[in-house]
Structure formats: C-alpha cells, structure tokens
Amino acid sequence: MNLNYHIRPENNEDYSRIREVNILAFNNKEVEANLVELIRRTEFFLPELSLVAVKDKQEVIGHILFSHIFLETKKGTILTLGLAPMAVNPQYQNQSIGSRLVTDGLNICKNLGYQHIFVLGHPNYYPRFGFMPANSFGISSPNPVPDEAFMAIEIYNDSLKNVQGSKMCKER
C-alpha cells in the first residue's frame, strides 16, 4: 500500500492531533504527549523542528520533536538538540513514516546549522540513521539509562570530538 502523506512543521490546529498520536503510539500513556506540551511552553521549543506527517490535508499520523538542550563540558556549555519524542499512529506504523520523520528532521537540523543531536530511544531503531551510543563520544546521560539507549549523531563529522566528560542538562 502506497500511503499519500506529507511532512511539514506543526501549526496551532495540530496540537490536539499531536497529543492523540503520542498517546496512541505510546500505549495510551500521556508521558510523551505531556512532554511535547511542556517543551512547547519553554524557550527550548523550536517551531520549525516540530514536524508532523499529515494525511488527507488534516489527519496527523506522525510527529517528531527536536528541541534545544545543553551539554555541560569542562570547556563550558554547548548548545545542541534533543530528539524526543517521535511517534506514529499505530494504524500507520511499519510504513516508513517514522523513518521519513527522522530523516527529514535530520536534514532540516543540518540546514539550520546544528552540529549534533541526542536521543534516548530504541537501540535497534536509531542506529540506522547514524546514531551511536553517546558514551562512544565520551558523553553520559544525567539519568540512569542503559548506555545503548542514550545515543548521539554528529551531523558534521567530529563535531563532538574533544567534548569528553560531558553531561547532558535540560536547562542552562
């Protein structure tokens, strides 16, 4: 089946649909939906990096959010991006919508000049896009999570070189 949809930045009319997609994708739990709404109310929110997959003009079937986060290093604080969450309505999963959201999102991030992105995600999913365990760059999560689930991607080669000993933080 060839699904006809397009990807675009979210708009105000999408908010409830984005919430619904996140709740459905994460087994009727509201954690990720609440996270999107919380980030949207902060200075870390980047409207051009909250993307939706839309079918039939209005039906939001997928969503991905990239927002500002910071790396605390021995040399100072570095601005970067976090990818969280990414959700596809279960009715439309396994049709490459999530992959296209990630790929399009990474391309937009690169075009905007971002150097690297971090994600706490499934270790069997994100490596296909170039994500690697963040500890391979010498960067650890501030939270107790499995090393293989906390990942990073260098959009530009060696952009994480020499930032070893870093820790992630949500705020400056």
N, C-alpha and C positions, 0 to 999 in steps of 0.2 A: 504494500500500500504506500503510495506516494502522498504524504501529507503536505498540504499547502499552508505555510505559515511564514511569518517574517519576524525579525528581531529589531527592536527599537528601544530607546530609553523609556522608562516608565513615565506616566503622567498622573495627575491627581485622580483621574477617573479609574485608574488601575489599582488603587490602594486595597480595596476590599477583595478584588480578584487575586492580588498577590498574596494577601493573607490566606485566602482559601487554598491556593495552590500549595503554599508552605505547610498548612495544616494537613492537607491530604497526603502530600509527599512524605511527611514525617509521622505517619500513622496516627493521625488525629491528635497530635500533641501540638501545643501552642508555643513551645520554646522558640523555634526558629521564626515563626510569624511575629512573635513579640520582639525578637532581636531586630528584625527588619524595621519595625516601627520605632524602636528605641534609637537605632542608628540614624534613622531618617530625621530625628529631632535634635541631632548633635551637629557640631561643626565638622565632624569626620565624614559626614554624608556627602557623596558626590553624585548629583542627579544624573549626570551623563554616564555614570558607571552602575546604575541600577537598571538592568536590562530585562525586558520581557520578550518571551516568544508568544506571538499573537496569531490566532487562527480566526478566520472569518471576521476580520476587522476588529472585533471586540473581545473575543474569548482568550484570556490569558491562560496559556497552557504550560508556561515555564517562567522561571525568574532566576536571576543571578545578581548578586550584590558585591561590589568591591568598595571598600571604604578605607580612609586613612587610618593607619596605625603607626607606631613608632618602634624603632629598635634602639634600645639603650646599649651603648657600647662604651668602651674605655676611652674612646676618642670623642664621645658626645652622642647626641640623639640624631637618628637618621629617619627621615620620613619614608614610609613605604606603604604598601597596600595589603589589606587582608581580603581574602575571598571568603565570604560567608553571608548567608547560606546560598546554596544553589538547589533549586527544586523544580521538578517536573511533575505535573499531574499524573498520578499512576495510570490513568487511561491512555496516556501518550508516552509512557516510558518505553525504552528499548527501540526508539525510532530516531536516535541520534540528536534529539533536541537538546539534551544536556551537553553533549559534546559540542554542538554548534554554539550554545550559550558560552561555554568556556572559551572556545577558540575565538569567537567574535569579541568576547570580553578582553582576552589577552591582547588581541590586535589593537583594540581601542586604547588599552592601557599603554601599549608601546607607542602608539601615535601621540598620546598625551605626554610622553616623555618619562613615564615611570620606569624605574630600574629593575624592580623585583617585586614579587608577590608571595604572600604566605597563606597557607590554608591548613585548617585542621579537618582532615577528610579521610575518605576511604583509601587505604594504601594500595588497593588494586585498581582504583579508578584514575586518580590524578596523575600518576607517573606517565600515562600515555600522552600527556600534554607537555611533559618535560619537568614536572615537579619531582623533587628528590627530598629525602628526609633532611630537614633543616639542620640537624646535627652534623651532616656531612659538610656544612659550611661553618660549623663551629657555633651554631645558634641554637639555643634551647628555649623551650616553651616556659612561660612563667607558671603554668599549671601542670599538674601531674597527668600527663597523657603519654600514650605509647610513642616512642621515637618515630616509628614508621608512619604514624598518623599526622604528625606535625611536619609539614612539608613547605618547601620554598622553590621558586623558579627564578632564575636570573633572566630577565628579559634581554638584557645586554650582557654579553659574556664578561665574567669576572667582576660583575657589579657587587657581589658580596665578598669579594676577596679582601682579606685583611680586616674583617669585622668580627673575627672570632671573639668569643667570650661575651657575645651579645645576648640580651634577653629581650623578649617582646614586652611591650607595655601598651595598654589601650589609650592612655592619656599621657600628656606631657606634664 
